[in-house]
Amino acid sequence: MKPLTIAVTGLNATDSPAPGVPVIRAIRAGADTPVRIIGLAYDPLDPGNYMADIADRVFLMPYPSQGAEVMAERLAYIHAQEPIDVLLPTLDSELPPLLKLGGELKRMGIKSFLPREDDLKLRSKAKFYDLKTKLGIEVPKSLAISDASAIRKLDDDFKFPVMVKGQFYDAYIAYSPMEVEGHFQRIRAKWGLPVVIQEFIPGEEFDVVALGDGEGGLVGAVPMRKMQLTDKGKAWGGITISDPALSTFVAEAMAKLKWRGPCEMEVMKSQRDGAFYLLEINPRFPAWVYLSVGAGRNLPWAAVRLARGDKVEPMPPADPGVMFLRYSFDQICTLADYEALTTKGELQRHGEQP
């Protein structure tokens, strides 16, 4: 039987890991048919390039910032070498160019299951408050600013402390306008404008990995509470939880969003009144997604099935009390493999032939 060839991006596995390696592990754990995994990496030093039982073959990709045309040219070359059945991107920055290439990917026979462009724009931090005004989803009050002079007027609309967020990454808490300005300048230099000011809601935070069918249905969701954090605020350990009110909030939010594909929701339960607020939507699987396999809800494999056009029935609530603890280990690789990636831009593992 010809294996199903699945291309997965994001093979970085450092202290701030990309989701690619756990997504591949989940696919291999859930596949009911032979699969061949093609790893798409952005750096020859990504540890996932060299890990056993992860990718059967690895290709270097141009960074998404180089544009859709450059990405299309590289994907066409890779597809000629390894005909791809399903493409599963795992990084935020890949989605805009891939959405532009939707028609071209379809012509090549490459299937995917991605969020719609309008939904991707709506969940951006700069427009996040539209989720409340347009869809009725409870989110913190927020304001996108592009001029430091606007900081002086924040007292009119916000109570301190506030959150200061970059449009792509980074978030800081600020207790005064002076601290807001310091974070504003730091974020502007790193991620550009606008910078988002968001209401600070004290309470208990939950992360939820979810998969939407694009029509308002929730295929599956696994909520967890962080137990360990890195100095960058990334989850290094967590545990699945059962909270019917949280599950209802997530299901209702997905119904209003009509979200298509995987996402991670960051949800705060307010200590003031117990209400839930949606803090962020990350439009891809998180790096802790393998916890969904441990909880009996293999969402990455379900995403592959949706991309193929299979009908996937909604999953029951995930098992609570399942923990993950991340660990580090030294990945041994050869100079020959590293040279293959840096000079040829591709690596065939174990001397295998397609």
N, C-alpha and C positions, 0 to 999 in steps of 0.2 A: 504493500500500500504506500502510495506517495505521501510523505509527511506533509503536514500543514506547516507552511513557512511563515513565521511571525517575526516581524522586526520590532525591536524595542529600543528606545533611546534612554539616555541618562544612566551611564554606568559608573559614575563617580560614587565611591563608597567610603568617604572620609568622615570627619567628625560632623559634617553637615551633609549627609548623604543624599544623593538623588534617588528617586524611586525605582530605577530600572532593575537593579539586582533583585529586590524583593518581588517585583512584578514578575520577573522571569521565574523565580522560585515558585511563585504561586501558580503560574501557567503550567509548569512541569508537574506540580503536585495535583492539579485538577484535570489535566488533559485526558480525554477518553479516546484519543487518536494519536498516532505518532506525530511529534512536532519537531521542527527544526528552528532553532532560535538564531536570528541574525541580530547581533548587537550593533547599535549605531552610537558611536562615541564621539566626543568633541575634544578629547585630550588623550594622547598615547599613554599618559600616566594614570588614567582612570583604572583603579584596581579591578573593576568588573571585567575589564578586557581580558584578564589573565586567569580568572577564577575557574576552577574545574566545575563542570556540569552547569555552567551558566550559558554562555553563548557558544554556538558551534562555529560561528565565523563572525569576525568583527570588522567593521569598516569605519574609518574616520569620516566625520561629517563636517561641512563648513558651519560656522556659527550662524544661528538664525538671523543675527544682525546683518549678515551679508545679503539678505534678501531672498525672496521666493524663487527667482530665476536660478540663482546659484544652487539653492537647495534642490530644485527640480532637476537640474542637470546631474547632480550627484546621485539623487535617488534613481534616475533613469539608468545610470551606469550600474548601480548596485542591483537594480531589478533585472538587468540583462545578465548579471553574473549569478544571482540567486533570486529567481522569480518569487516575489513577496505576495503572500495571500492576504495578510492582515498587518497593518501598521498601528502600533500602540505607542504614541508619544507620551512622555512622562514629565515634560518640563513646560512651564508656563510660556516661556519665550518662543517655543516652537509653534504654538497654536495659530497666531496670526498668519505667518507665511503658509502653513499647511492648509488653512482654510482658503487662502487664495488659490491654492493648487488643487482644490477639490475636484474640479473637472478633469484635470490632467491625471491625477491619481486614479480616478475612475476609468479613464481611457486605458491606463496601464493594467487595470485589473487589480489594483491595490485597494483593499477595503479598510475602512476605519469607522469609528463611532465617536465623533467629536462634538463638542458644544457648538451651537450656532453662533455666528459672528455677533448678532445683536445681543445675545445672552452674555457673551464674553465681554462686551463693552459695558453692559449693565452691572456686572459684578466687579468692575474695576473700582479701586478705592476712590477715584475722583468722582464717580457717579453713584457711589454705594447707597447714599441716602435716598436715591430714586426707588430703591426696593421698598421703602416704606410709603413714599408718596404715590407711587404708581401701582405697586402690587400689594400693599398692605402687610408686608413682612416687618416684624419688629426688629429694628436695627438702631444702634446708637446714633444720635445726632452727629452730623459731620459737615465739614466745610473744606473745600479745596481752595488753597490760596497760592498765588504766584508772586506775591509782593510782600516783603517783610513788613511794610507799613500796615498791613491788615492785622498784624499781631496786636497792635495797640487797641484794637476794637473788639478783641475776643471776649473781654469782660461783659460785653453787651449780650452775648448769646450763650456763653459757656461758664460753668463753674469749675474752678481748678480743684484737683489736677485734671489734665487732659492728655489724650494720646496724640503723639505726633508721628505720622506714618509716611513712608515713601510710597510713590505710586506703584512700585513693583515689590520692594522688600524694605525691611527695617521698620521698627516701631519703638518709640521711647515714651516714657511717662514724664510729663513736665508739670511742676508745681507752681510756676510763675511765668509771666510773659518773657522774662529774661531767659529762662530755661527753654521756652518754646523757640526763641530766636536762635539759640545755640544749636538746637536740634534741626531747625529749619535750614540753617546754613550748611550743616553737615550732610543732611539728606539731599539738598539741592546739588551739592558738589558731586555726590555719588550717583544719584538716580535721576536728577533733573527735576523739572517742575511739571505739574503742581505738587505741593506738599499738602497732606490731608490732616486736618485737625479733627479729632473725634472725641466725643463725650466719653469720659471714663466711667465705667460701670463696675463697682466692686462686687465680687461674688465668686462663684465656683465655675471654673472654665472646663468645658468638655470639647473634645475633638471627635468628629464623626466622619468616617469614610463612607461615601454613598455612591450609588449607581442609579442614574435616572434613565427612563426609557424614551425621553424626549416628548412625551405626550401628557406629562403630569404624573405618571406612575413611578413608584419607587421600587426598583428591582431588589435592592437590598441595602442595608445600612448596618454599620458596626460602630457604636459609640464607645469611647474610652476616656479615662481620666489619666493624665500624666502623673507618673510617680517619680521620675528622675529627669532632670534637665541638664543640658550642656550649658556652657557659659554663653552660648549664642541663643539660648532659649529653646533649643530643639529637644524633642522627646527622646530620652535614652532608655526609658522604661515606662510602661503603662499597663492598665488593666481594663478589660471590658466591663461595662456596667449595665444595669437594667433600670431604666427610669421611664415608665409609660408616658409621662408628661413630655419628656424630652423626645421620645420617639414620635409622639403626635406632632410636636413642633416641627421636627425635621420633615415628616411626611407632608404636612400642610405647606411648608416652605417649598418643597420640591414640586408640589402640585401647582403652586402659583408661578414658580419659575419655569415649569415645563423643561427642566434641565435635561440635556441629552449627554450621556456619557458619565465618566467618573468625576468625582469632586471630593474635596475635603471641606467640611464646614466647621468653623470655630464658633462655638456657642457659649455664651455666658449666662449663668443662672444668677440673677440679681439677688444680693443679700437683703435688699430693701423690701422687695415684695414677692420674691420667688419667681418672677417672670423671666422668660427666656428671651435673649437678644442674639441675633446673628451678627457676629463680629467680622467675619471674612468668609469668602468662598474661594478656595484655591481650585482651579479648573482641571485638576488631574489627581491621580492617586498620590497619597502621601508616602513618605519613606517607610512608615510603619505599617503599610498595607498588608504585610504578611500575617499580621495579627488576625486579619479576617479569615485566613485559612485555619488558624488555630481555633477560632471561634466557630468553625463549621460553615462559613459563608464565603466561599472563594470568589470574590468580586472581580479580580483580574481575568479569571477564566470566563466568567459570565460576560465581561466586556468583549472578549474575543468572540464569543458565541453571538452576541448582538451584532458585532461588526460583520459576521458571516451571514446575518439575516435569520438566525435561529430564533424561535420563540422561547423566551426565558421567563418562567413563572416567578412571581414575587416570592422572595425568601421570607421565612418567619424570623422573628427577632433573634439576634445572635445570643450565644451562650454567655452569661455573665461570669465574672471571676476568672477569666483567662488572661494571663500576664505575658508580656514580652519584656525581655531585658537584652539590650543591645550590647555587643562586646566587640573588641578590636583584636585582630590577629595579623601576623605578618604574612603577606601574600608573596610567595616565592615565584619568580618568573625568570625567563632567560633573556639575555641581551639580544639573541637572535629574534625572539618574538617582538621585543621592543623596536628593534631596527626595522622589522617588517612593517610595523605600523607607521613609523616615522618616515620611511623611505617610499613604501608602496601604498600606504594608506589603508592597508587591510591585513588581516591575520586569519589564516586558516588553522584552527586548532587541531592538534594531534595528527597532523599530516593528512587529514581527511580530504577527500575530494567531493565536490557537490554531487 
